[in-house]
């Protein structure tokens, strides 16, 4: 059976928009209402891979003839690029956060798909009246699970307000919905967003040098763009040269002397001088002597020592004690 028959209207429209390309699609977006943009954007972001035959069938259905468009991949990134052609960046960010967040057409549908523990942890810091409104709008079984997780005293305050609650004024309901969108849903979407290349960069950081070289070389043959992006996101021992003097001194105080000696044994003279330059003259001389006296060392041991120092640097960065710049750019990372 043709895949075309299984696609719904919004999905077919999403295929067509991707087939048209960014310039033509952006002009169509400019003529749509926000609800239409949201529905179409949601369909585009969840489309996945569409076979070339299906693309051709859909193009024939909409425009009778658009030629062979090839297979398409609908993703969050391609959808966001299209939206940015037409809409302000702030509005695009809001739409993408809504798409990435829990499924559901309305805010209350979305809340019904949020894990009860996550929702309870957010609501326990809100006013009991606000929580009462929220729990009155979601499904009873979901409200029950959330209520059971809330602290006992706070849960009872919420229950009492729900018992006394009459019809909630539209203005108050709109206010709660706006707050949930701005604070909870946006943060939830951002916290669950994970770029696959970032994840792979972290994994590559944990590989020893030989395994990293072997796998990266194979990836470059299969997908050079992905390999370059992962390499740019990786933070290696050599990237410590981007840490300022004050940060390096903090790092030196946190690193074991034996580990530092081993790490510097297997690095370049330039990297050694970087560390020596942030030590006292006497400490630098002692470290030089220790490195010289170490003799031949296994590459695996050097890699492990360098990886441990990088991990320490990242921990210190997350605590705000030093700043790391990532890969080939100057953005700060935690």
C-alpha positions as a printed NumPy array, in Angstrom:
array([[  0.   ,   0.   ,   0.   ],
       [  1.278,   3.468,  -0.861],
       [  2.538,   5.476,   2.113],
       [  0.649,   8.489,   0.706],
       [ -2.675,   6.961,   1.768],
       [ -1.576,   6.746,   5.389],
       [ -0.577,  10.429,   5.645],
       [ -3.051,  12.953,   7.011],
       [ -3.673,  16.405,   5.541],
       [ -1.178,  18.32 ,   7.729],
       [  1.508,  15.722,   6.981],
       [  0.931,  16.003,   3.233],
       [  1.096,  19.789,   3.495],
       [  4.349,  19.446,   5.474],
       [  5.863,  17.301,   2.703],
       [  4.83 ,  19.844,   0.098],
       [  6.319,  22.754,   2.067],
       [  9.642,  20.946,   2.393],
       [  9.604,  20.042,  -1.292],
       [  9.009,  23.664,  -2.273],
       [ 12.151,  24.807,  -0.457],
       [ 12.738,  27.591,   2.049],
       [ 12.109,  30.622,  -0.211],
       [  8.731,  29.486,  -1.591],
       [  7.612,  27.976,   1.708],
       [  8.413,  31.161,   3.624],
       [  6.077,  33.149,   1.346],
       [  3.294,  30.672,   2.05 ],
       [  3.904,  30.898,   5.802],
       [  3.514,  34.676,   5.547],
       [ -0.093,  34.179,   4.351],
       [ -1.107,  31.78 ,   7.123],
       [ -2.686,  32.336,  10.514],
       [ -0.727,  31.452,  13.65 ],
       [ -2.827,  28.333,  14.318],
       [ -2.139,  27.098,  10.791],
       [  1.571,  27.795,  11.191],
       [  1.628,  25.937,  14.505],
       [ -0.208,  22.882,  13.125],
       [  1.92 ,  22.752,   9.998],
       [  5.159,  23.31 ,  11.935],
       [  4.258,  20.48 ,  14.3  ],
       [  3.64 ,  18.148,  11.352],
       [  6.917,  19.166,   9.694],
       [  9.004,  18.639,  12.798],
       [  7.667,  15.097,  13.298],
       [  7.687,  14.035,   9.659],
       [ 10.897,  12.006,   9.629],
       [ 12.152,  10.459,   6.394],
       [  9.724,  10.4  ,   3.445],
       [ 10.523,   8.112,   0.462],
       [ 11.   ,   9.773,  -2.919],
       [  7.983,   7.934,  -4.392],
       [  5.703,   9.341,  -1.707],
       [  7.077,  12.853,  -2.242],
       [  6.302,  12.604,  -5.947],
       [  2.779,  11.321,  -5.321],
       [  2.02 ,  14.16 ,  -2.915],
       [  3.471,  16.771,  -5.246],
       [  1.295,  15.383,  -8.055],
       [ -1.712,  15.545,  -5.775],
       [ -1.122,  19.194,  -4.878],
       [  0.435,  20.642,  -7.982],
       [  0.115,  17.906, -10.632],
       [  3.751,  18.182, -11.504],
       [  6.836,  19.234,  -9.562],
       [  9.313,  16.683, -10.906],
       [ 11.363,  14.304,  -8.832],
       [ 11.999,  16.   ,  -5.533],
       [ 13.861,  13.1  ,  -3.919],
       [ 13.376,  11.997,  -0.325],
       [ 12.938,  14.6  ,   2.381],
       [ 13.751,  14.712,   6.077],
       [ 11.471,  16.798,   8.245],
       [ 13.139,  17.85 ,  11.484],
       [ 13.076,  20.506,  14.173],
       [ 16.048,  22.226,  12.53 ],
       [ 14.565,  22.437,   9.001],
       [ 11.241,  23.623,  10.408],
       [ 12.924,  26.313,  12.479],
       [ 14.898,  27.578,   9.461],
       [ 11.711,  27.953,   7.445],
       [  9.915,  29.827,  10.218],
       [ 12.85 ,  32.217,  10.665],
       [ 12.432,  33.299,   7.036],
       [  9.084,  34.875,   7.903],
       [  8.526,  35.32 ,  11.632],
       [ 10.453,  37.223,  14.327],
       [ 13.056,  35.15 ,  16.162],
       [ 11.183,  35.453,  19.488],
       [  7.965,  34.113,  17.933],
       [  9.822,  31.26 ,  16.246],
       [ 11.432,  30.316,  19.566],
       [  7.999,  30.249,  21.203],
       [  6.507,  28.057,  18.452],
       [  9.457,  25.649,  18.501],
       [  9.285,  25.356,  22.289],
       [  5.587,  24.496,  22.001],
       [  6.34 ,  21.878,  19.35 ],
       [  9.194,  20.346,  21.302],
       [  7.164,  20.259,  24.48 ],
       [  4.597,  17.587,  25.393],
       [  2.033,  16.629,  22.746],
       [ -1.422,  18.203,  22.844],
       [ -3.395,  20.872,  21.025],
       [ -4.245,  23.02 ,  24.062],
       [ -2.136,  23.902,  27.069],
       [ -4.249,  21.625,  29.256],
       [ -3.83 ,  18.723,  26.822],
       [ -0.075,  19.261,  26.983],
       [ -0.088,  19.309,  30.779],
       [ -1.894,  15.965,  30.732],
       [  1.15 ,  14.475,  28.991],
       [  3.712,  15.867,  31.437],
       [  5.125,  13.387,  33.927],
       [  3.293,  13.854,  37.241],
       [  6.537,  14.171,  39.241],
       [  7.839,  16.911,  36.93 ],
       [  4.536,  18.778,  37.108],
       [  4.292,  18.411,  40.892],
       [  7.83 ,  19.725,  41.408],
       [  6.866,  22.854,  39.466],
       [  3.473,  23.371,  41.072],
       [  4.704,  23.004,  44.657],
       [  6.329,  26.441,  44.291],
       [  3.139,  28.118,  43.021],
       [  0.225,  29.606,  44.968],
       [ -2.32 ,  26.985,  46.132],
       [ -5.05 ,  28.807,  44.181],
       [ -3.013,  28.546,  40.962],
       [ -2.439,  24.833,  41.549],
       [ -6.148,  24.36 ,  42.219],
       [ -6.965,  25.944,  38.837],
       [ -4.424,  23.737,  37.043],
       [ -5.607,  20.499,  38.662],
       [ -9.223,  21.365,  37.876],
       [ -8.362,  21.623,  34.183],
       [ -6.395,  18.377,  33.705],
       [ -7.873,  14.881,  33.723],
       [ -8.891,  13.611,  37.18 ],
       [ -6.54 ,  10.609,  37.152],
       [ -3.578,  12.838,  36.302],
       [ -4.621,  15.404,  38.908],
       [ -4.8  ,  12.602,  41.507],
       [ -1.231,  11.466,  40.763],
       [  0.077,  15.041,  40.996],
       [ -1.823,  15.68 ,  44.222],
       [ -0.384,  12.559,  45.846],
       [  3.179,  13.813,  45.203],
       [  2.654,  17.347,  46.582],
       [  3.659,  17.938,  50.237],
       [  0.767,  16.953,  52.541],
       [  0.083,  20.388,  54.014],
       [  0.292,  22.101,  50.645],
       [ -1.884,  19.411,  49.021],
       [ -4.604,  20.033,  51.632],
       [ -4.513,  23.794,  50.9  ],
       [ -5.031,  22.98 ,  47.231],
       [ -7.903,  20.588,  47.994],
       [ -9.699,  23.209,  50.146],
       [ -9.437,  25.769,  47.338],
       [-10.699,  23.282,  44.782],
       [-13.709,  22.551,  47.01 ],
       [-14.527,  26.264,  47.306],
       [-13.749,  27.073,  43.693],
       [-16.559,  28.306,  41.5  ],
       [-16.283,  29.087,  37.799],
       [-12.861,  30.562,  37.15 ],
       [-12.969,  33.897,  35.359],
       [-11.592,  33.796,  31.837],
       [ -9.031,  36.501,  32.637],
       [ -7.647,  34.491,  35.552],
       [ -7.558,  31.322,  33.454],
       [ -5.767,  33.122,  30.637],
       [ -3.233,  34.457,  33.136],
       [ -2.454,  30.972,  34.472],
       [ -2.158,  29.634,  30.921],
       [  0.244,  32.418,  29.923],
       [  2.405,  31.767,  32.972],
       [  2.525,  28.041,  32.247],
       [  3.533,  28.695,  28.647],
       [  6.213,  31.23 ,  29.482],
       [  7.732,  29.593,  32.54 ],
       [  6.973,  25.896,  32.687],
       [  6.461,  24.669,  29.111],
       [  9.288,  26.707,  27.611],
       [ 11.761,  25.537,  30.251],
       [ 10.506,  21.958,  29.928],
       [ 11.019,  21.991,  26.147],
       [ 14.509,  23.44 ,  26.509],
       [ 15.516,  20.988,  29.218],
       [ 14.394,  17.96 ,  27.173],
       [ 16.003,  19.181,  23.975],
       [ 19.211,  17.299,  23.223],
       [ 21.229,  17.665,  20.081],
       [ 22.51 ,  14.284,  18.875],
       [ 25.842,  15.809,  17.86 ],
       [ 26.362,  17.202,  21.386],
       [ 25.651,  13.768,  22.834],
       [ 28.128,  12.132,  20.426],
       [ 30.761,  14.781,  21.217],
       [ 30.528,  13.837,  24.899],
       [ 30.905,  10.166,  23.983],
       [ 33.908,  10.892,  21.744],
       [ 35.486,  12.867,  24.582],
       [ 35.449,   9.65 ,  26.605],
       [ 37.231,   7.569,  23.945],
       [ 40.953,   6.943,  24.078],
       [ 43.007,   8.564,  21.325],
       [ 43.284,   5.492,  19.107],
       [ 39.588,   4.61 ,  19.277],
       [ 38.618,   8.225,  18.66 ],
       [ 40.868,   8.464,  15.593],
       [ 39.576,   5.186,  14.188],
       [ 35.877,   5.941,  14.663],
       [ 36.185,   9.567,  13.571],
       [ 37.989,   8.527,  10.375],
       [ 35.204,   6.06 ,   9.582],
       [ 32.544,   8.692,  10.29 ],
       [ 34.283,  11.208,   8.042],
       [ 33.969,   8.726,   5.167],
       [ 30.263,   8.195,   5.829],
       [ 29.209,  11.711,   6.842],
       [ 31.865,  14.413,   6.756],
       [ 29.475,  17.165,   7.893],
       [ 28.461,  15.228,  11.021],
       [ 32.104,  14.421,  11.821],
       [ 33.124,  18.076,  11.555],
       [ 30.23 ,  19.179,  13.748],
       [ 31.072,  16.621,  16.417],
       [ 34.748,  17.586,  16.317],
       [ 33.792,  21.267,  16.782],
       [ 31.7  ,  20.388,  19.856],
       [ 34.332,  18.22 ,  21.506],
       [ 36.4  ,  19.705,  24.318],
       [ 39.859,  18.177,  24.524],
       [ 42.957,  18.68 ,  26.657],
       [ 44.427,  20.98 ,  23.976],
       [ 41.36 ,  23.236,  24.277],
       [ 42.531,  24.178,  27.791],
       [ 44.736,  26.748,  26.058],
       [ 41.563,  28.841,  25.775],
       [ 41.255,  29.071,  29.565],
       [ 42.616,  32.332,  30.955],
       [ 45.483,  32.489,  33.439],
       [ 43.291,  32.849,  36.491],
       [ 41.218,  29.835,  35.435],
       [ 44.314,  27.723,  34.846],
       [ 45.583,  28.552,  38.317],
       [ 42.267,  27.39 ,  39.766],
       [ 42.559,  24.184,  37.751],
       [ 46.165,  23.591,  38.876],
       [ 45.113,  23.777,  42.524],
       [ 42.405,  21.171,  41.898],
       [ 44.478,  18.623,  39.944],
       [ 46.656,  15.939,  41.529],
       [ 50.361,  16.462,  40.835],
       [ 50.958,  12.904,  39.558],
       [ 48.043,  13.162,  37.143],
       [ 49.256,  16.526,  35.812],
       [ 52.779,  15.158,  35.329],
       [ 51.455,  12.222,  33.311],
       [ 49.136,  14.411,  31.234],
       [ 51.895,  16.872,  30.332],
       [ 54.316,  14.066,  29.51 ],
       [ 52.199,  13.209,  26.468],
       [ 51.437,  16.705,  25.199],
       [ 53.231,  19.387,  23.189],
       [ 55.856,  21.755,  24.52 ],
       [ 53.436,  24.605,  23.846],
       [ 50.855,  23.084,  26.207],
       [ 53.512,  22.445,  28.845],
       [ 54.621,  26.078,  28.696],
       [ 51.016,  27.165,  29.126],
       [ 50.889,  25.405,  32.488],
       [ 54.433,  26.341,  33.497],
       [ 53.616,  29.998,  32.844],
       [ 50.862,  29.925,  35.441],
       [ 53.005,  28.421,  38.196],
       [ 55.736,  29.824,  40.378],
       [ 59.24 ,  29.47 ,  38.94 ],
       [ 60.167,  26.893,  41.578],
       [ 56.976,  24.834,  41.048],
       [ 57.482,  24.894,  37.278],
       [ 61.075,  23.658,  37.651],
       [ 60.011,  20.803,  39.928],
       [ 57.286,  19.798,  37.457],
       [ 59.762,  19.841,  34.553],
       [ 62.08 ,  17.57 ,  36.524],
       [ 59.222,  15.186,  37.342],
       [ 58.216,  14.984,  33.667],
       [ 61.799,  14.291,  32.582],
       [ 62.204,  11.614,  35.249],
       [ 58.995,   9.848,  34.296],
       [ 60.49 ,   7.914,  31.388],
       [ 58.354,   6.201,  28.691],
       [ 54.631,   6.077,  29.451],
       [ 51.675,   4.301,  27.851],
       [ 49.523,   6.426,  25.556],
       [ 46.428,   4.992,  27.252],
       [ 47.592,   6.294,  30.647],
       [ 48.264,   9.748,  29.183],
       [ 44.795,   9.836,  27.61 ],
       [ 43.174,   8.884,  30.914],
       [ 45.11 ,  11.559,  32.82 ],
       [ 44.22 ,  14.251,  30.269],
       [ 40.553,  13.19 ,  30.24 ],
       [ 40.441,  13.402,  34.046],
       [ 41.868,  16.943,  33.974],
       [ 39.33 ,  18.002,  31.327],
       [ 36.546,  16.522,  33.494],
       [ 37.843,  18.506,  36.479],
       [ 37.893,  21.67 ,  34.35 ],
       [ 34.269,  21.076,  33.334],
       [ 33.25 ,  20.557,  36.97 ],
       [ 34.953,  23.809,  37.96 ],
       [ 33.25 ,  25.555,  35.038],
       [ 29.817,  24.338,  36.157],
       [ 30.598,  25.811,  39.607],
       [ 31.502,  29.148,  38.002],
       [ 35.167,  28.961,  39.061],
       [ 36.553,  29.082,  35.509],
       [ 35.293,  29.549,  31.981],
       [ 35.689,  27.094,  29.128],
       [ 35.299,  27.968,  25.479],
       [ 34.059,  25.146,  23.338],
       [ 35.695,  23.726,  20.218],
       [ 36.159,  26.241,  17.429],
       [ 33.994,  29.061,  18.739],
       [ 33.971,  31.295,  21.764],
       [ 30.652,  30.326,  23.368],
       [ 30.835,  29.513,  27.034],
       [ 29.839,  26.055,  28.171],
       [ 28.888,  24.709,  31.541]])
